Amino acid sequence: MQSKADIKRQLILETAKTLVLADGFNSLTLDAVAKKAGISKGGLLYHFPNKEKLIAWLGEYIFQEFENNFSKIADSDPIQTGRWTRAFIEASKADLTENAELNVGVLASSILDSEVSESISEVYKSILTKIQDDGLDSTTVDLIRLTLDGLYYSQTLNVAPLEKQRVNEVFDQLMKMTKCEG
């Protein structure tokens, strides 16, 4: 059972996420988050003493959501071989589609806060361990992982991002790669 403090922090983080997705990172102010969450600024400051801490926690929160979605997708896959890799592909596709602006914040917060970077890195290593032990050829898994890393890099940093149709084709091909093995 979540404590009242945990519930309040989740409300604040969900509100911050909603603001960023609706209006971009420039809309993320402590005043705006407090107002939209229906709490006092003092209440917000109790949980997040400054904007930098809010962004850092938001980064961890988004990555935790990714991990939860990843596990949920894998658990619903009836085919054992490759299920973690397919879940990684599907969770990445959803994340890139829904959280593009937030991924920039996650990247920024991980650069600015070594604890956030370490936390995100540990979760990512856990995910990578699951996909490496997924029953697929390790080179195939590495190709899928590095392709997804490249899509994140391209999209979040706006470095020659692919058009949506091409991105969908890449995701389709990655999924096929998880099903072509004996």
PyMOL commands that set and color helices and strands:
alter all, ss='L'
color gray80, all
select helices_A, chain A and resi 4-23+25-27+30-37+41-47+51-76+83-98+100-112+114-132+138-156+164-179
alter helices_A, ss='H'
color red, helices_A
deselect
rebuild
show_as cartoon
